[in-house]
Amino acid sequence: MRLNQNILLLGKKVALVPYTSEHVPRYHEWMKSEELQRLTASEPLTLEQEYAMQHSWREDADKCTFIVLDAEKWQAQPAATEESCMVGDVNLFLTDRGDPSLGEIEVMIAEPSCRGKGFGTEAVLMMLSYGGDAQTDDE
C-alpha cells in the first residue's frame, strides 16, 4: 500500500517500517522455514517470486505491510541496517472496500529469539492505531 510508503512508526520495543525490496532477502530466508510456512499458511517462493510479491503488496490498495524491527537494536547501532534489525512483519488487510473500518491484522515474529518479548503485541497495537488514524484521515 502506497499510503505507508514514507511512514515510520516507533514504539518502545519495535519500529515499523514499510516493506521494501531491501527487506526481501531476509524475509525470503525466513520463509524457507517449514514452521513459518505452516504457521502462516504460505507456500515456498523463489527469491524472484518474493520480490514480485513485495512489489504487488506495495501496489495493492487493500494491504498495508510493515516490517517489524527491534527498536532498541536499530536505535543503539547507528550503522545498523534495517535488514539486520528485522524480527518480523505486521499486515493490515482491508476486507471490505465499502467499509474501510473493517479489516484483519496479522503479525509474524519470524526470529525465534525475538518471540515472547512483546514485539508482536506492540506491533499489533501500533498497527491498530495506525489503521484507525489512517481511516479517520480518509473521512
matplotlib code that plots the C-alpha trace (Angstrom):
import matplotlib.pyplot as plt

x = [0.0, 1.5, -0.3, 2.5, 5.5, 7.0, 5.8, 8.0, 6.2, 8.3, 7.3, 9.1, 10.1, 9.6, 9.8, 7.5, 8.9, 7.3, 8.2, 10.7, 12.8, 15.7, 13.9, 13.2, 16.4, 15.9, 12.2, 12.9, 15.3, 12.6, 10.0, 12.2, 11.3, 8.7, 7.4, 6.7, 5.2, 2.8, 2.0, 1.4, -0.3, 2.4, 3.9, 7.7, 8.6, 11.7, 13.6, 12.3, 8.7, 9.3, 10.4, 7.3, 5.1, 6.7, 6.1, 2.4, 1.7, 3.2, 0.8, -2.3, -4.8, -6.2, -3.0, -0.6, 2.6, 5.2, 8.4, 8.9, 12.3, 13.9, 13.7, 16.4, 18.9, 18.0, 18.5, 21.5, 23.6, 23.8, 25.3, 22.7, 20.7, 17.0, 17.6, 19.9, 17.2, 14.3, 12.2, 9.0, 6.2, 2.7, -0.1, -3.4, -5.8, -8.9, -11.6, -14.5, -13.8, -17.1, -16.3, -12.6, -13.2, -13.3, -10.1, -7.8, -4.4, -1.7, 1.6, 4.6, 7.6, 9.9, 13.1, 12.7, 14.9, 12.6, 9.4, 7.8, 9.2, 6.1, 7.2, 4.2, 1.8, 3.2, 3.3, -0.4, -1.4, 0.6, -1.0, -4.5, -3.7, -2.2, -5.1, -7.6, -5.8, -5.4, -9.1, -10.0, -7.8, -9.7, -13.0]
y = [0.0, 3.3, 5.0, 3.9, 4.2, 7.1, 6.2, 5.2, 4.1, 4.0, 2.2, 1.2, -2.2, -2.1, 0.2, -0.4, 0.5, -0.1, -3.4, -2.6, -4.5, -4.0, -6.4, -9.2, -11.3, -11.7, -12.2, -14.9, -16.6, -16.7, -18.1, -21.1, -22.3, -25.1, -24.0, -20.4, -21.8, -23.9, -21.1, -18.6, -21.0, -19.9, -21.8, -21.6, -19.0, -18.4, -15.2, -13.7, -14.6, -13.0, -9.7, -9.8, -10.4, -7.5, -5.3, -6.4, -5.8, -2.3, -1.6, -3.2, -0.8, -3.4, -4.4, -2.4, -4.1, -3.0, -4.8, -5.1, -4.0, -4.5, -0.8, -1.0, -2.7, -0.3, 2.8, 1.7, 1.0, 4.0, 1.9, -0.9, -1.7, -2.3, -5.7, -6.6, -5.5, -7.2, -9.5, -10.0, -8.3, -7.0, -6.6, -4.9, -6.3, -4.2, -6.8, -4.6, -1.8, -0.2, 0.0, 0.9, 0.3, -3.5, -5.3, -8.0, -7.8, -10.4, -10.4, -12.7, -12.6, -14.7, -14.5, -17.3, -15.4, -12.4, -14.3, -13.9, -10.5, -8.4, -7.4, -8.9, -7.4, -3.9, -4.3, -5.2, -2.4, 0.1, -1.2, -0.9, 2.7, 3.4, 1.8, 3.7, 7.0, 6.4, 5.6, 8.7, 10.8, 9.5, 10.7]
z = [0.0, -1.0, 1.9, 4.3, 1.9, 3.8, 7.3, 10.3, 13.5, 16.6, 19.7, 22.9, 21.6, 17.9, 14.9, 12.0, 8.5, 5.1, 3.5, 0.7, -1.7, 0.8, 3.2, 0.7, 1.1, 4.8, 4.5, 1.9, 4.3, 7.0, 4.7, 3.9, 7.4, 7.3, 10.7, 9.4, 6.2, 8.3, 10.8, 8.0, 5.5, 3.0, 0.1, -0.6, -3.1, -5.2, -4.4, -7.7, -6.7, -3.3, -4.9, -7.1, -4.0, -2.2, -5.2, -5.6, -1.9, -2.1, -5.0, -3.6, -2.1, 0.2, 2.1, 4.3, 5.4, 7.8, 8.7, 12.4, 13.6, 17.1, 18.0, 20.7, 18.4, 15.5, 17.6, 19.5, 16.4, 14.1, 11.3, 11.7, 8.6, 8.8, 7.5, 10.4, 12.9, 11.3, 13.6, 11.6, 9.8, 10.5, 7.9, 7.7, 5.2, 4.3, 3.9, 2.6, 0.2, 1.0, 4.7, 5.4, 9.1, 8.5, 8.3, 9.5, 11.2, 11.0, 12.8, 12.4, 14.6, 12.4, 14.5, 17.2, 19.7, 19.5, 20.4, 23.8, 24.3, 23.5, 20.0, 18.4, 20.9, 20.4, 16.6, 16.5, 18.8, 16.7, 13.5, 15.1, 16.0, 12.6, 10.7, 12.8, 12.3, 8.5, 8.3, 10.2, 7.9, 4.9, 6.2]

ax = plt.figure().add_subplot(projection="3d")
ax.plot(x, y, z, "-o")
ax.set_aspect("equal")
plt.show()
